[in-house]
Amino acid sequence: MIEQSKSFESIVQDLRDSLELLLLGSSGELQSVSSDSTKETTLKIVSTQPERAPIEMTLEADFGAYLTVGKGSLFEIPFEGKRYTKHHFAEEITTLISGILSSGFEEDVLVSKGTVIGASGIIRRGGRLTKDVSESWRQLGWAIFSKRKREHHSYLPY
């Protein structure tokens, strides 16, 4: 559920403004992907330089945000409930992204038949982030015995 005091549109606009300020002086550019729905918005941060982790954030009015970093790492940030830091929703997102921008990003990705089926990513402390943050996920499916390949990716700071 979205924060009581703000509409979804104002939360999205506040995040856009905060991220634009955060990206000043970096190699990152904020891109907004329009959505047919008023309950979902996607924001992307791409670098003008190679070897930086792509960052994509999908905001959903009923949940919060899904932050996809690198090739397949996923961080869930709900409006309410357990998060990675003690900050409120928008500050949580800008804190995590500031860590990626200042310290880079590292992940191990599990790939099967060209599809990412799992990932484990770590955002190192830096910027506004005071401690490392990590998250892992793994897809369960019917192709248990298919050949899997593990890839390690280290991305540079922005």
MARBAVEX-937028 format. One record per atom (N, C-alpha, C, O): x, y, z. Coordinates in steps of 0.001 Angstrom, whole numbers, padded with zeros to 6 digits, always signed. Layout:
REM residues N
XYZ...
//
This chain:
REM residues 158
+000833-001172+000000+000000+000000+000000+000881+001240+000000+001889+001268+000706+000533+002260-000766+001368+003451-000830+001271+004244+000458+000306+004134+001214+002302+005048+000686+002356+005876+001880+001106+006744+001958+000675+007322+000959+000539+006828+003133-000725+007513+003353-000701+008970+002904-001690+009452+002351+000389+009677+003127+000415+011120+002908+000634+011542+001457+000429+012713+001137+001040+010639+000571+001367+011022-000804+000670+010125-001817+000420+008945-001571+000364+010724-002966-000188+009937-004063+000961+009222-004782+002124+009600-004640+000627+008205-005538+001635+007451-006279+002387+008363-007246+003609+008270-007362+001670+009235-007936+002292+010148-008897+003304+011075-008218+004367+011339-008782+002993+011569-007023+003925+012462-006336+005146+011702-005822+006244+012255-005783+004966+010438-005428+006110+009613-005015+007043+009401-006201+008261+009519-006063+006481+009091-007357+007282+008887-008571+008025+010166-008935+009211+010115-009262+007354+011305-008884+007997+012578-009224+009099+012928-008226+010163+013401-008625+008860+012702-006945+009893+012945-005929+011118+012072-006177+012249+012537-006041+010898+010809-006539+012017+009913-006840+012786+010382-008071+014017+010383-008078+012057+010778-009107+012730+011312-010311+013626+012490-009940+014785+012550-010353+013084+013426-009158+013848+014609-008761+015081+014223-007935+016173+014741-008167+014903+013312-006973+016017+012876-006126+017101+012177-006941+018291+012403-006725+016683+011329-007877+017651+010607-008696+018393+011542-009645+019588+011368-009881+017695+012526-010185+018369+013514-011050+019473+014227-010276+020570+014420-010801+019196+014619-009037+020210+015270-008198+021357+014317-007894+022522+014714-007924+021035+013077-007605+022044+012072-007288+022964+011807-008479+024148+011524-008299+022428+011897-009684+023197+011593-010889+024053+012764-011387+024882+012586-012280+023862+013946-010824+024676+015094-011234+026158+014779-011041+026562+014316-009974+026958+015027-012061+028392+014788-011981+028796+013333-012170+029977+013006-012053+027846+012457-012458+028184+011054-012702+028025+010766-014192+027640+011637-014972+028328+009533-014567+028158+009141-015969+026762+008588-016235+026503+008063-017317+025861+008700-015263+024530+008130-015397+023500+009096-015932+023563+010302-015694+022547+008537-016664+021419+009308-017181+020135+008614-016760+020033+007390-016833+019153+009397-016319+017860+008845-015922+016928+008844-017113+016766+009854-017799+016315+007691-017349+015342+007554-018432+014035+007055-017834+014026+006176-016972+012952+007620-018296+011641+007202-017828+010959+006423-018942+010916+006865-020090+010429+005268-018592+009723+004449-019564+008236+004610-019274+007765+004245-018198+007512+005150-020224+006089+005384-019988+005345+004068-019895+005740+003062-020484+004263+004099-019143+003450+002911-018940+002009+003246-019268+001565+004378-019075+001286+002264-019761-000138+002467-020036-000929+002539-018737-002051+003045-018710-000349+002041-017685-001024+001989-016397-000594+003157-015512+000570+003557-015533-001519+003697-014745-001177+004756-013794-000701+004163-012477-000366+004896-011546-000670+002836-012399-000250+002171-011176+001146+001571-011275+001610+000917-010341+001820+001791-012405+003164+001264-012587+004003+002216-013433+003548+002732-014453+005240+002437-012986+006182+003285-013709+007557+002640-013654+007936+002066-012633+008299+002731-014739+009656+002200-014775+010640+003327-015035+010461+004123-015957+011684+003388-014211+012767+004344-014372+014050+003552-014589+014286+002539-013932+014877+004027-015521+016145+003358-015806+017287+004340-015628+017160+005527-015930+018397+003829-015134+019634+004605-015076+020637+003862-015941+020964+002703-015686+021115+004543-016958+022118+003961-017852+023351+004850-017830+023257+006056-017600+024481+004255-018067+025734+004990-018045+026182+005340-019457+025933+004595-020405+026832+006462-019578+027426+006854-020853+028789+006188-021036+029413+006318-022089+029246+005476-020004+030528+004785-020064+030298+003280-019915+029336+002861-019271+031176+002468-020507+030998+001015-020421+031315+000479-019021+031898+001175-018190+030920-000761-018785+031226-001507-017577+030601-000927-016307+031146-001087-015215+029459-000253-016453+028679+000214-015308+027400-000619-015255+026859-000987-016298+026923-000914-014073+025732-001747-013918+024486-000996-014370+024230+000110-013893+023710-001574-015279+022427-000957-015603+021498-001083-014398+021509-002096-013699+020704-000055-014166+019781-000031-013030+018384+000235-013582+018173+001194-014324+017439-000615-013216+016055-000423-013639+015162-000552-012415+015273-001510-011650+014286+000411-012240+013395+000403-011097+011952+000427-011580+011540+001341-012294+011192-000585-011185+009767-000628-011495+009005-000287-010227+009099-000989-009220+008247+000805-010291+007444+001242-009148+006010+000787-009347+005422+001012-010405+005449+000149-008336+004067-000320-008390+003291+000302-007242+003746+000274-006099+002135+000858-007534+001322+001551-006536+000875+000624-005410+000659+001090-004291+000732-000665-005673+000248-001602-004660+001350-002247-003833+001057-002916-002842+002617-002062-004217+003708-002729-003503+004802-001764-003062+005056-001608-001868+005438-001127-004016+006621-000319-003762+007490-000345-005002+007057+000076-006074+008725-000840-004866+009649-000840-006001+010416-002151-006102+010731-002797-005103+010703-002518-007341+011598-003619-007657+012809-002992-008331+012686-002380-009392+013965-003143-007725+015196-002562-008240+016016-003686-008868+016539-004545-008159+016129-003681-010203+016911-004678-010928+018248-004042-011284+018296-002985-011913+019329-004694-010876+020677-004150-011078+021530-005183-011792+021473-006374-011484+022328-004708-012758+023213-005608-013486+022438-006507-014426+021480-006071-015065+022847-007753-014511+022222-008691-015437+020983-009361-014851+020099-009776-015601+020903-009475-013525+019752-010185-012991+019503-010059-011498+018638-010760-010972+020222-009198-010796+020004-009059-009355+018751-008232-009092+018493-007242-009776+017985-008645-008105+016703-008008-007818+016597-007677-006339+016798-008538-005482+016278-006422-006050+016078-005947-004693+014638-005450-004590+014214-004605-005379+013883-005974-003616+012495-005566-003415+012426-004534-002298+012965-004747-001212+011758-003412-002570+011630-002331-001597+010147-002005-001434+009588-001254-002234+009505-002563-000403+008078-002296-000203+007843-000922+000427+008732-000362+001068+006622-000382+000236+006260+000870+000905+006296+000676+002414+006775+001539+003150+005791-000453+002864+005733-000773+004294+006430-002104+004520+006459-002956+003632+006992-002280+005713+007582-003567+006050+009093-003549+006024+009720-002490+006044+009673-004746+005979+011128-004914+006078+011835-004388+004840+011474-004698+003705+012858-003580+005100+013690-003046+004020+015160-003232+004387+015478-003852+005402+016045-002698+003563+017483-002881+003760+018094-001873+004727+019115-002158+005352+017488-000712+004857+017958+000318+005785+016763+000787+006608+015650+000290+006437+016994+001726+007482+015917+002253+008332+015260+003499+007728+014433+004129+008386+015605+003861+006511+015072+005056+005867+013642+004852+005388+013169+003724+005255+012957+005981+005131+011633+005875+004524+011801+005482+003059+012923+005460+002553+010719+005176+002382+010729+004553+001055+011650+005243+000039+012570+004611-000480+011416+006517-000248+012198+007216-001279+013665+007319-000887+014544+007164-001734+013938+007577+000386+015317+007676+000862+016012+006318+000777+017211+006252+000504+015276+005249+001006+015810+003893+000877+016336+003662-000548+017451+003177-000742+015526+004014-001517+015914+003807-002918+017125+004658-003286+018069+004151-003892+017112+005930-002933+018255+006794-003278+019516+006365-002540+020618+006526-003065+019378+005821-001332+020539+005328-000583+021156+004123-001279+022376+004056-001431+020330+003170-001704+020843+001991-002412+021507+002390-003731+022586+001901-004062+020863+003268-004469+021423+003693-005760+022704+004491-005560+023624+004380-006370+022787+005293-004502+024027+006040-004254+025183+005093-003966+026325+005377-004326+024891+003963-003315+025928+002954-003089+026437+002363-004390+027640+002158-004553+025532+002090-005314+025914+001549-006621+026729+002583-007404+027744+002250-008016+026279+003828-007377+026970+004876-008124+028381+005121-007596+029299+005362-008379+028564+005062-006278+029870+005397-005715+030809+004206-005554+032027+004378-005574+030262+002995-005394+031118+001834-005120+031048+000732-006165+031782-000251-006075+030184+000879-007148+030035-000168-008149+029085-001247-007670+028360-001055-006695+029088-002376-008350+028156-003456-008036+028788-004771-008452+029543-004827-009423+028477-005832-007711+029030-007142-008004+027908-008180-007913+027068-008125-007014+027906-009125-008856+026874-010158-008838+027376-011457-009432+028280-011479-010267+026760-012545-008974+026916-013861-009574+025559-014215-010153+024541-014131-009465+025546-014613-011422+024299-014900-012121+024328-016345-012587+025350-016831-013071+023208-017025-012440+023062-018395-012909+022200-018370-014163+021071-017880-014135+022741-018906-015280+022067-018856-016574+021837-020282-017079+022726-021130-017002+020626-020532-017598+020291-021820-018197+019547-021561-019498+018544-020847-019517+020029-022131-020560+019428-021971-021891+019241-020492-022252+018230-020115-022844+020221-019663-021893+020190-018235-022234+019310-017381-021342+019175-016182-021587+018706-017965-020311+017808-017236-019423+018399-017190-018017+018904-018194-017515+018332-016024-017387+018791-015885-016007+017795-016610-015104+016605-016298-015106+018295-017587-014326+017415-018341-013426+017764-018109-011955+017153-018698-011063+018739-017257-011715+019108-016937-010341+020192-015892-010325+020946-015738-011286+020263-015172-009215+021302-014153-009088+021554-013851-007619+020671-013998-006774+022758-013434-007342+023148-013002-006014+023969-011732-006200+025057-011771-006776+023450-010602-005713+024124-009328-005910+024472-008657-004601+023825-008880-003578+025517-007822-004647+025928-007083-003460+026227-005636-003827+026960-005340-004770+025631-004754-003044+025907-003320-003153+026849-002998-002008+026477-003126-000842+028051-002585-002328+029050-002261-001301+028745-000894-000684+028216+000002-001343+029086-000763+000570+028831+000518+001239+029599+001631+000551+030723+001451+000082+028971+002756+000507+029540+003924-000150+028422+004897-000440+027249+004527-000410+028775+006142-000722+027745+007154-000916+026975+007312+000383+027583+007519+001433+025672+007222+000339+024836+007312+001542+024676+005971+002253+024134+005916+003357+025141+004896+001631+024968+003550+002172+026081+003244+003168+027260+003289+002816+025708+002930+004420+026698+002746+005485+027127+001294+005689+028115+001044+006379+026401+000324+005102+026807-001080+005192+026457-001790+003888+025582-001351+003142+027153-002893+003627+026885-003672+002418+025456-004216+002453+024931-004556+003513+024840-004289+001270+023493-004836+001132+023559-005930+000072+024082-005718-001022+023021-007104+000408+023039-008203-000566+021663-008840-000647+020854-008753+000276+021427-009482-001781+020153-010162-002021+020397-011287-003002+021237-011170-003894+019663-012380-002842+019762-013537-003739+018372-014035-004088+017429-013897-003308+018262-014614-005268+017018-015268-005674+017355-016430-006594+018418-016458-007214+016456-017372-006673+016650-018537-007533+015294-018997-008025+014367-019161-007233+015173-019202-009307+013934-019679-009920+013877-021197-009818+014840-021897-010131+012741-021677-009377+012527-023115-009351+011719-023477-010578+010742-022800-010898+012107-024526-011264+011390-024908-012481+011514-026386-012759+012062-027148-011961+010997-026774-013904+010994-028178-014284+012330-028620-014867+012619-029816-014895+013138-027693-015326+014409-028046-015965+015526-028164-014920+016557-027499-015021+015306-029006-013933+016250-029154-012829+017613-029635-013307+018644-029221-012776+017619-030498-014298+018872-031104-014741+019474-030418-015964+020443-030918-016535+018919-029290-016371+019497-028587-017519+020859-028008-017131+021118-027691-015970+021700-027884-018124+023041-027364-017869+022961-025883-017503+022335-025085-018201+023609-025539-016397+023621-024155-015930+025037-023606-015986+026018-024334-015829+025114-022315-016211+026411-021655-016266+026393-020514-015255+025446-019729-015214+027433-020426-014448+027556-019352-013470+028450-018266-014052+029546-018539-014542+027960-017021-013989+028722-015866-014485+028960-014904-013328+028070-014668-012510+030154-014360-013269+030465-013342-012259+030644-012010-012981+031375-011920-013968+029971-010979-012480+030073-009643-013067+030468-008642-011986+029863-008588-010915+031491-007855-012286+031888-006735-011410+031730-005464-012234+032317-005325-013307+030939-004555-011724+030669-003300-012437+031394-002156-011726+031498-002138-010499+031884-001220-012500+032600-000066-011973+031613+000976-011426+030441+000986-011802+032097+001848-010540+031257+002967-010073+030943+003913-011218+031671+003964-012210+029868+004654-011081+029492+005628-012083+030368+006854-011939+030218+007812-012697
//
